[in-house]
Amino acid sequence: MSVDTTTETTEQEDIDRLATELGEAIAETPLYQRFEEAKAAVEADEDAQEQIKEFEQLRQEFMLARQTGEATQDDVAKVQKAQQDLHTLPVMKEYLDVQDELTARLEELNRAVSDPLAVDFGQQAGGCCQDE
């Protein structure tokens, strides 16, 4: 039995083209545009960048302390407080809210693509075949 590789190639090219078009269409949505604008606003905000840097430093210090068994509840509280302070900045809150909206929308689109296939490609598969 011979497989027509030309047909397979054409079908794969069609699928690739449709996937690219889907990505481009998503990038043109108002929600994605709001996400890009919110991201740019966070990147341009000096206070937000400083607080991000401070939070990341505290988080790294906490991770090291946790690995060595020296982390305390006070350390956890410091990291949580820094994160809370960061997330209450208006520019950061807007970014996180829009990011949540975009994530939810992308999950909906993932389900729309995955449902006819009976496979959720947005989740990591463990092995090549899974019994249902």
MODELLER restraints for C-alpha pairs under 7 A, 6 or more apart:
rsr = mdl.restraints
at = mdl.atoms
rsr.add(forms.Gaussian(group=physical.xy_distance, feature=features.Distance(at['CA:26:A'], at['CA:32:A']), mean=6.76, stdev=0.5))
rsr.add(forms.Gaussian(group=physical.xy_distance, feature=features.Distance(at['CA:31:A'], at['CA:102:A']), mean=6.58, stdev=0.5))
rsr.add(forms.Gaussian(group=physical.xy_distance, feature=features.Distance(at['CA:32:A'], at['CA:102:A']), mean=6.74, stdev=0.5))
rsr.add(forms.Gaussian(group=physical.xy_distance, feature=features.Distance(at['CA:34:A'], at['CA:98:A']), mean=6.96, stdev=0.5))
rsr.add(forms.Gaussian(group=physical.xy_distance, feature=features.Distance(at['CA:35:A'], at['CA:95:A']), mean=6.69, stdev=0.5))
rsr.add(forms.Gaussian(group=physical.xy_distance, feature=features.Distance(at['CA:35:A'], at['CA:98:A']), mean=5.59, stdev=0.5))
rsr.add(forms.Gaussian(group=physical.xy_distance, feature=features.Distance(at['CA:35:A'], at['CA:99:A']), mean=6.21, stdev=0.5))
rsr.add(forms.Gaussian(group=physical.xy_distance, feature=features.Distance(at['CA:38:A'], at['CA:94:A']), mean=6.52, stdev=0.5))
rsr.add(forms.Gaussian(group=physical.xy_distance, feature=features.Distance(at['CA:38:A'], at['CA:95:A']), mean=4.81, stdev=0.5))
rsr.add(forms.Gaussian(group=physical.xy_distance, feature=features.Distance(at['CA:39:A'], at['CA:95:A']), mean=5.99, stdev=0.5))
rsr.add(forms.Gaussian(group=physical.xy_distance, feature=features.Distance(at['CA:41:A'], at['CA:91:A']), mean=6.68, stdev=0.5))
rsr.add(forms.Gaussian(group=physical.xy_distance, feature=features.Distance(at['CA:42:A'], at['CA:48:A']), mean=6.20, stdev=0.5))
rsr.add(forms.Gaussian(group=physical.xy_distance, feature=features.Distance(at['CA:42:A'], at['CA:91:A']), mean=5.94, stdev=0.5))
rsr.add(forms.Gaussian(group=physical.xy_distance, feature=features.Distance(at['CA:42:A'], at['CA:92:A']), mean=6.16, stdev=0.5))
rsr.add(forms.Gaussian(group=physical.xy_distance, feature=features.Distance(at['CA:43:A'], at['CA:49:A']), mean=6.64, stdev=0.5))
rsr.add(forms.Gaussian(group=physical.xy_distance, feature=features.Distance(at['CA:48:A'], at['CA:86:A']), mean=6.98, stdev=0.5))
rsr.add(forms.Gaussian(group=physical.xy_distance, feature=features.Distance(at['CA:51:A'], at['CA:86:A']), mean=5.99, stdev=0.5))
rsr.add(forms.Gaussian(group=physical.xy_distance, feature=features.Distance(at['CA:52:A'], at['CA:86:A']), mean=6.86, stdev=0.5))
rsr.add(forms.Gaussian(group=physical.xy_distance, feature=features.Distance(at['CA:55:A'], at['CA:79:A']), mean=6.81, stdev=0.5))
rsr.add(forms.Gaussian(group=physical.xy_distance, feature=features.Distance(at['CA:55:A'], at['CA:82:A']), mean=5.57, stdev=0.5))
rsr.add(forms.Gaussian(group=physical.xy_distance, feature=features.Distance(at['CA:55:A'], at['CA:83:A']), mean=6.33, stdev=0.5))
rsr.add(forms.Gaussian(group=physical.xy_distance, feature=features.Distance(at['CA:58:A'], at['CA:79:A']), mean=5.98, stdev=0.5))
rsr.add(forms.Gaussian(group=physical.xy_distance, feature=features.Distance(at['CA:59:A'], at['CA:79:A']), mean=6.02, stdev=0.5))
rsr.add(forms.Gaussian(group=physical.xy_distance, feature=features.Distance(at['CA:62:A'], at['CA:71:A']), mean=6.36, stdev=0.5))
rsr.add(forms.Gaussian(group=physical.xy_distance, feature=features.Distance(at['CA:62:A'], at['CA:75:A']), mean=6.37, stdev=0.5))
rsr.add(forms.Gaussian(group=physical.xy_distance, feature=features.Distance(at['CA:65:A'], at['CA:71:A']), mean=4.66, stdev=0.5))
rsr.add(forms.Gaussian(group=physical.xy_distance, feature=features.Distance(at['CA:86:A'], at['CA:92:A']), mean=6.88, stdev=0.5))
rsr.add(forms.Gaussian(group=physical.xy_distance, feature=features.Distance(at['CA:87:A'], at['CA:93:A']), mean=5.44, stdev=0.5))
rsr.add(forms.Gaussian(group=physical.xy_distance, feature=features.Distance(at['CA:110:A'], at['CA:122:A']), mean=6.39, stdev=0.5))
rsr.add(forms.Gaussian(group=physical.xy_distance, feature=features.Distance(at['CA:114:A'], at['CA:120:A']), mean=5.13, stdev=0.5))
rsr.add(forms.Gaussian(group=physical.xy_distance, feature=features.Distance(at['CA:114:A'], at['CA:121:A']), mean=6.48, stdev=0.5))
